[in-house]
């Protein structure tokens, strides 16, 4: 793996291009420490994420192509998930389960529909 992993992940979390050390292989725990040393603590990142989402913008931020060069999309997504776990930011709000409700006419119609090969 080669690429600017920490710079790309840092940008996704903060929306800023930070002066993070280049690494040969991604180190999620090391990135969290590096971010904290630059003032981007878990609390600050969480507050930033909520502000961005309240402004109806996307978070994590889209990473510019120049920062993600050499970083595979799947690996970057997996690493972002791991970093968010370490920061305890997998979900920014917790909602209770939705309650039961009656199905409307369209939902009932869809439940009654079966493909022709079911023989009904």
C-alpha positions in Angstrom: 0.0 0.0 0.0 1.3 3.4 -0.9 -0.4 6.7 -0.9 -1.2 9.7 1.3 -3.5 7.7 3.6 -3.3 9.9 6.7 -3.7 13.2 4.7 -6.7 11.8 2.8 -8.3 10.5 6.0 -7.5 13.7 7.9 -9.2 15.7 5.2 -12.2 13.5 5.2 -12.7 14.1 8.9 -11.8 17.8 9.1 -12.3 19.3 5.7 -8.7 20.7 6.0 -5.5 19.6 4.4 -3.4 19.0 7.5 0.3 18.6 7.9 0.3 14.9 8.7 3.3 12.6 8.4 3.4 10.4 5.4 3.3 6.7 6.3 4.1 3.6 4.3 1.0 1.8 5.6 -2.1 3.3 7.2 -2.2 3.3 11.0 -5.6 4.3 12.2 -4.6 4.6 15.9 -1.5 6.7 14.9 -3.7 8.9 12.8 -6.0 9.6 15.7 -3.0 10.5 17.9 -1.6 12.8 15.1 -5.0 14.5 14.7 -5.2 15.1 18.5 -1.7 16.6 18.5 -2.9 19.1 15.8 -5.9 20.0 18.0 -8.4 17.8 16.2 -9.6 15.8 19.2 -12.5 13.4 19.1 -14.8 16.1 20.6 -13.7 18.7 18.0 -14.1 16.3 15.1 -17.6 15.3 16.4 -18.6 19.0 16.8 -17.3 19.7 13.3 -19.2 16.8 11.8 -22.5 17.9 13.5 -22.1 21.4 12.2 -21.4 20.2 8.7 -24.4 17.9 8.8 -26.7 20.6 10.3 -25.7 22.8 7.3 -27.0 19.9 5.1 -23.6 19.2 3.7 -21.8 15.8 3.5 -19.6 14.4 6.2 -17.1 12.8 6.0 -15.9 15.3 3.5 -15.1 14.2 -0.1 -11.4 13.8 -0.5 -9.8 15.7 -3.4 -8.2 13.5 -6.0 -4.7 14.9 -5.3 -5.0 13.7 -1.7 -6.3 10.3 -2.4 -3.9 9.5 -5.3 -2.5 6.0 -4.6 -5.2 5.2 -2.1 -7.7 2.6 -3.2 -11.3 3.5 -2.7 -12.2 0.3 -0.8 -9.2 0.5 1.4 -9.9 4.2 2.1 -13.5 3.4 3.0 -12.5 0.6 5.3 -9.9 2.7 7.0 -12.4 5.5 7.5 -14.7 3.1 9.2 -11.9 2.0 11.5 -10.9 5.6 12.3 -14.5 6.5 13.0 -14.7 3.5 15.4 -11.6 4.6 17.2 -13.1 8.1 17.5 -16.5 6.7 18.6 -18.1 8.5 15.6 -19.7 5.6 13.8 -23.1 7.2 14.3 -23.6 10.8 15.2 -27.1 10.4 16.6 -29.0 7.5 18.1 -32.7 7.1 17.3 -35.1 4.8 19.0 -36.6 2.0 16.9 -39.7 3.1 14.9 -43.0 1.9 16.3 -45.4 -0.4 14.6 -48.0 1.2 12.3 -50.7 0.0 10.0 -49.7 -0.6 6.4 -51.3 1.8 3.8 -53.1 0.6 0.7 -50.1 0.7 -1.5 -48.0 -1.3 0.9 -50.8 -3.9 1.3 -51.1 -4.2 -2.5 -47.3 -4.8 -2.8 -47.5 -7.5 -0.2 -50.2 -9.3 -2.2 -48.3 -9.2 -5.4 -46.4 -12.4 -6.3 -44.3 -13.2 -9.4 -46.1 -15.3 -12.1 -44.0 -18.3 -11.4 -45.5 -18.7 -7.9 -48.7 -20.1 -9.4 -51.0 -17.9 -7.3 
